[in-house]
C-alpha cells in the first residue's frame, strides 16, 4: 500500500512527472516554482536522469526541446515572466511536434508583479501567447493530490499527442500542503515509434489519429526539424496545400482527442439553479461556498474545470442547462469567463474577481450565490 505523506502541490506535481517517466529537467529558478528545480536537482541523478540549470528561461526550454528530440521525457517549470520568455519556443515545439511539459506556477502580474502572491492571469496567454494557429493542451489542478495526477497526465498527453502540454498551477495550490497517498503504479504512455526502416521514415506523416510516429535522434532515423512550414519529410515548403494540411492537423489531433483530454469534477450540478464554474486555487473556496449555499436551501452546484484548453464546452453546456445564474470566480480581471460567454447566455453570467494577490474567502463567492438566489439567508 502507498504511504500517506504531507506534500506541497509543487512537490506532488514533480513526483507525478517523475512517475510518468520524466528524466530531464532544464530550468531557471523563479518564485513560486523554484521547488521544481530543487526537487529535480536532487532526484534526477539518483534515477539516471539529468538536471541542468540554464542561464535563462529561453535557454531552458530550448534544452528541453533538444532532450525530447533525443528521446527523453523532458520538463521545465517557471512562473509568469519566464512563461512569457518561453512563448517563441513553445510555438516551435508545437510546429515541430516535440513532446514537452511546461509548468507555469502562476503569480500576480504583469511584469514582476508580486512574486509570492497568487494569480490566475495566464489563462489566455496559455491559449494565445505563442503567435500563430495551433491546438493547445493546458491542465489546472485544484488540490495537491490532483497536482500529482496532472503531472502524470501532462507527461502522457505530451507523448501521446506529440506536442507541448502546459500545467497551469497557481501559487495557492503550488505551496499548499495536504495529506496525500500517492499510488505505487501509474499509467505511463510513451511516444509512438516508427515501424518501418529508416529509409522509408517520414517524421511528420501522421497515423489516423493525426499524430505522427516519432524517432529519437541518434537511433538511425534521420529527419529534418524546423520551425518553418514543412511537409511529411520535415523539409520546408511554401506550398499552400502543405501549409493548410499542417496547420489543420495541429488542431485536429487535439480536437479528435478532446474526450480523452477533458477532465473535470462536479458537485451538486444535477439540479443546480446557481452554477459556479471555477478552477485551480479558486475552486477550493468555491466548493465551500456551494456547500454552505446548500445548507441554506439554495440549489447551487460547482463545475470544477481541470482541463482548461481545449475548453470543455460540451461539459459546460450540459452543467449549465438548468442554471439561472453562472458565477465565475477567478484570481484575475476576468479571463476564462470570456470563453464561458461564448457558450452560455451572457445575461446569466456573474464574474467575480480578486486581483489583489489574495485567495478568495468563501463568503466572497457565497454572497453572489445568495444574491442570484434572490437574497436567501
C-alpha positions as CSV (number, residue, x, y, z in Angstrom):
1,X,0.0,0.0,0.0
2,X,1.1,3.6,-0.6
3,X,2.2,5.6,2.4
4,X,0.5,8.7,3.4
5,X,2.6,11.8,3.1
6,X,2.3,15.5,3.8
7,X,3.2,17.2,0.5
8,X,3.2,20.5,-1.2
9,X,1.5,21.0,-4.6
10,X,4.7,21.7,-6.4
11,X,6.3,18.6,-4.8
12,X,3.4,16.4,-5.7
13,X,3.4,17.6,-9.3
14,X,7.1,16.9,-9.6
15,X,6.5,13.4,-8.3
16,X,3.8,12.8,-10.8
17,X,6.1,13.9,-13.7
18,X,8.8,11.6,-12.4
19,X,6.4,8.7,-12.0
20,X,5.4,9.2,-15.7
21,X,9.0,8.8,-16.8
22,X,10.4,12.3,-17.0
23,X,14.1,12.1,-16.8
24,X,15.3,15.6,-17.9
25,X,14.8,18.9,-16.4
26,X,16.2,22.3,-17.5
27,X,15.1,25.5,-15.9
28,X,15.9,28.7,-14.1
29,X,14.8,29.4,-10.6
30,X,11.8,31.7,-10.2
31,X,9.2,32.1,-7.5
32,X,6.8,30.4,-6.9
33,X,8.1,27.4,-9.0
34,X,11.6,27.0,-7.6
35,X,10.7,23.8,-5.8
36,X,10.5,22.0,-9.1
37,X,14.2,22.9,-9.8
38,X,15.2,21.9,-6.2
39,X,13.5,18.5,-6.3
40,X,14.6,17.6,-9.9
41,X,18.2,18.6,-9.0
42,X,18.0,16.1,-6.1
43,X,16.1,13.3,-7.8
44,X,17.4,13.2,-11.4
45,X,21.0,12.0,-10.6
46,X,19.5,9.2,-8.5
47,X,17.3,8.0,-11.3
48,X,19.8,8.2,-14.1
49,X,18.2,11.4,-15.4
50,X,19.7,14.8,-16.0
51,X,19.2,18.2,-14.3
52,X,20.7,21.4,-15.7
53,X,20.2,25.0,-14.5
54,X,20.3,27.1,-17.6
55,X,21.3,30.7,-17.9
56,X,17.7,31.9,-18.6
57,X,14.2,30.8,-19.4
58,X,14.7,30.8,-23.2
59,X,17.7,28.5,-23.0
60,X,15.8,26.3,-20.5
61,X,13.0,25.4,-22.9
62,X,15.5,25.1,-25.8
63,X,17.4,22.4,-23.8
64,X,14.1,20.7,-23.0
65,X,13.2,20.6,-26.7
66,X,16.6,19.1,-27.5
67,X,16.4,16.4,-24.8
68,X,12.9,15.4,-26.1
69,X,14.2,15.1,-29.7
70,X,16.8,12.8,-28.3
71,X,14.2,10.5,-26.8
72,X,14.0,11.7,-23.2
73,X,10.8,12.8,-21.5
74,X,11.5,16.4,-20.5
75,X,10.0,19.2,-18.5
76,X,10.7,22.8,-17.5
77,X,9.0,24.9,-14.8
78,X,8.6,28.6,-14.4
79,X,6.2,31.4,-13.5
80,X,4.6,34.3,-15.4
81,X,7.7,36.3,-16.5
82,X,9.5,33.1,-17.5
83,X,6.4,31.8,-19.3
84,X,6.4,34.9,-21.4
85,X,10.0,34.3,-22.4
86,X,9.2,30.7,-23.4
87,X,6.5,31.5,-25.8
88,X,8.5,31.5,-29.0
89,X,9.9,28.1,-28.3
90,X,6.5,26.8,-27.2
91,X,5.4,27.7,-30.7
92,X,8.5,25.9,-32.1
93,X,7.7,22.8,-30.1
94,X,4.1,22.9,-31.4
95,X,5.0,23.1,-35.1
96,X,7.9,20.7,-34.8
97,X,5.6,18.4,-32.7
98,X,8.1,18.0,-29.9
99,X,6.6,16.4,-26.7
100,X,7.5,18.6,-23.7
101,X,5.8,19.7,-20.5
102,X,5.9,23.3,-19.3
103,X,4.8,24.0,-15.7
104,X,3.6,27.6,-15.0
105,X,3.0,28.3,-11.3
106,X,1.1,31.5,-11.8
107,X,1.6,34.6,-9.7
108,X,0.2,38.1,-9.6
109,X,1.4,40.3,-12.5
110,X,2.0,41.7,-15.1
111,X,5.8,42.0,-15.3
112,X,7.5,41.2,-12.0
113,X,4.2,41.9,-10.2
114,X,4.1,40.3,-6.7
115,X,6.3,37.2,-6.9
116,X,5.0,35.5,-3.8
117,X,1.3,36.2,-4.4
118,X,-1.2,34.0,-6.2
119,X,-2.8,34.8,-9.5
120,X,-4.6,33.0,-12.4
121,X,-4.0,35.6,-15.1
122,X,-2.0,33.4,-17.6
123,X,-5.1,31.5,-18.8
124,X,-5.4,33.4,-22.1
125,X,-1.7,33.7,-22.6
126,X,-1.5,29.9,-22.5
127,X,-4.0,29.7,-25.3
128,X,-2.9,32.6,-27.4
129,X,0.6,33.7,-26.2
130,X,2.6,32.0,-28.9
131,X,1.9,33.5,-32.3
132,X,0.1,31.6,-35.0
133,X,-2.6,28.8,-35.0
134,X,-2.2,25.6,-33.1
135,X,-4.0,23.2,-30.8
136,X,-3.3,23.7,-27.1
137,X,-3.5,21.4,-24.0
138,X,-3.5,23.0,-20.6
139,X,-4.4,21.4,-17.3
140,X,-5.1,23.1,-13.9
141,X,-5.1,21.0,-10.7
142,X,-7.2,22.1,-7.7
143,X,-5.5,20.1,-5.0
144,X,-2.2,18.6,-4.0
145,X,-3.4,15.1,-5.0
146,X,-4.6,16.4,-8.3
147,X,-1.2,18.0,-8.8
148,X,0.3,14.5,-8.8
149,X,-2.3,13.2,-11.1
150,X,-1.9,16.1,-13.5
151,X,1.8,15.7,-13.6
152,X,1.3,12.1,-14.8
153,X,-1.4,13.1,-17.3
154,X,0.6,16.1,-18.7
155,X,3.6,13.9,-19.5
156,X,1.4,11.2,-21.0
157,X,-0.6,13.7,-23.2
158,X,2.7,15.3,-24.4
159,X,3.9,11.9,-25.5
160,X,0.6,10.6,-26.9
161,X,-0.2,13.7,-29.0
162,X,3.4,14.8,-29.7
163,X,3.0,18.4,-28.5
164,X,3.8,20.8,-25.7
165,X,1.5,20.5,-22.7
166,X,1.1,23.2,-20.1
167,X,0.4,22.6,-16.4
168,X,-1.3,25.8,-15.1
169,X,-0.7,25.6,-11.3
170,X,-1.1,28.7,-9.2
171,X,0.8,29.8,-6.1
172,X,-2.1,28.6,-3.8
173,X,-2.0,25.0,-5.0
174,X,1.7,25.0,-5.6
175,X,2.6,26.0,-2.0
176,X,-0.3,24.3,-0.2
177,X,0.4,21.2,1.9
178,X,-2.1,18.4,2.2
179,X,-2.1,14.8,3.2
180,X,-1.9,12.6,0.1
181,X,-1.4,8.9,-0.7
182,X,0.4,8.5,-3.9
183,X,-0.3,5.4,-6.0
184,X,2.6,2.9,-6.3
185,X,1.9,2.5,-10.0
186,X,0.6,4.9,-12.7
187,X,-0.3,4.6,-16.3
188,X,2.7,5.5,-18.4
189,X,2.3,6.5,-22.1
190,X,5.4,6.6,-24.4
191,X,5.5,8.2,-27.8
192,X,4.8,6.1,-30.9
193,X,8.0,5.0,-32.6
194,X,8.5,4.2,-36.3
195,X,7.5,0.7,-37.5
196,X,9.4,0.8,-40.9
197,X,13.0,1.0,-41.8
198,X,14.9,4.3,-41.7
199,X,15.0,4.8,-45.4
200,X,11.1,5.0,-45.6
201,X,10.6,7.0,-42.4
202,X,8.8,10.3,-42.7
203,X,8.8,12.2,-39.4
204,X,5.7,14.1,-40.0
205,X,3.5,11.5,-41.7
206,X,0.5,11.1,-39.4
207,X,-1.5,8.0,-38.5
208,X,-5.3,8.0,-38.4
209,X,-5.2,9.9,-35.1
210,X,-3.3,12.8,-36.9
211,X,-0.2,12.1,-34.7
212,X,3.0,11.1,-36.5
213,X,5.3,8.4,-35.0
214,X,8.5,9.9,-33.7
215,X,12.0,8.6,-33.9
216,X,14.7,9.7,-31.4
217,X,17.8,11.5,-32.7
218,X,20.7,9.1,-32.7
219,X,18.6,6.0,-33.3
220,X,19.4,5.7,-37.0
221,X,16.4,7.6,-38.3
222,X,17.4,10.9,-39.9
223,X,15.0,13.7,-40.4
224,X,14.8,17.5,-40.6
225,X,13.4,19.6,-37.7
226,X,12.4,23.2,-38.5
227,X,10.1,25.9,-37.3
228,X,9.1,26.6,-40.9
229,X,6.0,25.1,-42.5
230,X,7.1,21.7,-43.7
231,X,5.8,18.6,-45.4
232,X,5.9,15.0,-44.1
233,X,9.7,14.7,-44.5
234,X,10.3,17.8,-42.4
235,X,11.7,19.8,-45.2
236,X,10.4,23.4,-45.5
237,X,7.7,24.1,-48.0
238,X,5.7,27.2,-49.0
239,X,3.0,25.3,-50.9
240,X,-0.5,26.3,-49.9
241,X,-1.8,22.7,-49.7
242,X,1.2,21.7,-47.4
243,X,0.6,24.7,-45.2
244,X,-3.2,24.1,-44.9
245,X,-2.6,20.4,-44.1
246,X,0.0,21.0,-41.4
247,X,-1.8,23.9,-39.6
248,X,-5.1,22.0,-39.7
249,X,-3.5,18.9,-38.3
250,X,-2.0,20.8,-35.3
251,X,-5.6,21.5,-34.4
252,X,-7.4,18.3,-35.4
253,X,-5.1,16.0,-33.4
254,X,-6.3,17.8,-30.3
255,X,-9.9,18.0,-31.5
256,X,-10.1,14.3,-32.1
257,X,-8.7,13.6,-28.6
258,X,-10.9,16.1,-26.8
259,X,-12.8,13.4,-24.9
260,X,-9.6,11.8,-23.7
261,X,-8.1,15.2,-22.7
262,X,-11.1,16.7,-20.9
263,X,-11.1,16.4,-17.1
264,X,-13.4,18.0,-14.6
265,X,-15.3,17.3,-11.3
266,X,-18.8,18.2,-10.4
267,X,-20.5,18.9,-7.1
268,X,-24.4,19.1,-6.9
269,X,-24.7,20.0,-10.6
270,X,-27.6,17.6,-11.2
271,X,-30.2,20.1,-10.1
272,X,-28.2,23.3,-9.8
273,X,-30.0,26.5,-10.4
274,X,-26.9,28.6,-9.5
275,X,-23.8,27.1,-11.1
276,X,-20.3,28.1,-10.0
277,X,-17.6,27.4,-12.6
278,X,-14.1,27.5,-11.3
279,X,-10.6,26.0,-11.5
280,X,-7.3,25.8,-9.6
281,X,-7.0,27.5,-6.3
282,X,-10.2,29.4,-6.7
283,X,-12.2,26.2,-6.8
284,X,-11.5,25.5,-3.1
285,X,-13.4,28.4,-1.6
286,X,-15.9,27.9,-4.4
287,X,-16.6,24.4,-3.2
288,X,-17.0,25.6,0.4
289,X,-19.4,28.3,-0.7
290,X,-21.6,25.9,-2.7
291,X,-21.8,23.5,0.3
292,X,-22.9,26.4,2.6
293,X,-25.4,27.5,0.0
294,X,-26.9,24.0,0.0
295,X,-27.3,24.3,3.8
296,X,-29.3,27.4,3.2
297,X,-31.6,25.6,0.8
298,X,-30.1,27.2,-2.3
299,X,-29.7,24.8,-5.3
300,X,-26.1,25.7,-6.0
301,X,-23.6,23.5,-7.8
302,X,-19.9,23.6,-8.8
303,X,-18.3,22.7,-12.1
304,X,-14.6,22.5,-11.4
305,X,-12.6,22.5,-14.6
306,X,-9.2,20.7,-14.7
307,X,-8.8,20.8,-18.4
308,X,-8.7,24.5,-19.4
309,X,-7.6,24.0,-23.0
310,X,-9.1,22.6,-25.2
311,X,-12.0,24.3,-23.5
312,X,-14.6,21.7,-22.4
313,X,-17.6,23.5,-24.0
314,X,-19.9,20.4,-24.0
315,X,-19.3,19.8,-20.3
316,X,-20.2,23.4,-19.5
317,X,-23.3,23.5,-21.7
318,X,-24.6,20.3,-20.0
319,X,-23.9,21.5,-16.5
320,X,-25.4,25.0,-17.2
321,X,-28.6,23.7,-18.9
322,X,-30.9,24.5,-16.0
323,X,-28.9,27.2,-14.4
324,X,-30.5,30.6,-13.9
325,X,-27.1,32.2,-13.0
326,X,-23.5,31.2,-13.6
327,X,-20.9,32.6,-11.2
328,X,-17.2,32.5,-12.3
329,X,-14.6,33.3,-9.6
330,X,-11.1,33.9,-10.9
331,X,-7.9,35.4,-9.4
332,X,-7.7,37.8,-12.4
333,X,-9.6,40.6,-14.0
334,X,-11.8,38.2,-15.9
335,X,-10.2,35.7,-18.4
336,X,-11.9,32.3,-18.6
337,X,-15.2,34.0,-18.2
338,X,-14.8,35.4,-21.7
339,X,-14.6,31.9,-23.0
340,X,-17.6,30.8,-21.0
341,X,-19.6,33.6,-22.5
342,X,-19.2,32.0,-25.9
343,X,-21.3,29.0,-24.9
344,X,-24.0,30.3,-22.5
345,X,-26.2,33.4,-22.2
346,X,-24.1,36.4,-21.1
347,X,-27.0,37.7,-19.1
348,X,-26.7,34.7,-16.8
349,X,-23.0,35.2,-16.0
350,X,-21.6,36.9,-12.9
351,X,-17.8,37.4,-13.0
352,X,-16.3,37.5,-9.5
353,X,-12.6,38.6,-9.4
354,X,-9.7,39.1,-7.0
355,X,-6.7,41.0,-8.3
356,X,-5.0,41.9,-5.0
357,X,-2.8,38.8,-4.6
358,X,-5.1,37.1,-2.1
359,X,-7.2,34.0,-2.3
360,X,-11.0,34.3,-2.3
361,X,-12.8,33.9,1.0
362,X,-15.8,31.6,0.8
363,X,-18.2,34.4,1.6
364,X,-16.9,36.3,-1.5
365,X,-18.4,33.6,-3.6
366,X,-21.3,32.7,-1.3
367,X,-22.7,36.3,-1.4
368,X,-23.1,36.3,-5.2
369,X,-24.8,32.9,-4.9
370,X,-27.2,34.3,-2.4
371,X,-27.9,37.4,-4.5
372,X,-28.5,35.2,-7.5
373,X,-31.0,33.2,-5.5
374,X,-32.9,36.3,-4.5
375,X,-31.1,37.2,-1.3
376,X,-31.7,33.9,0.6
377,X,-30.3,33.8,4.1
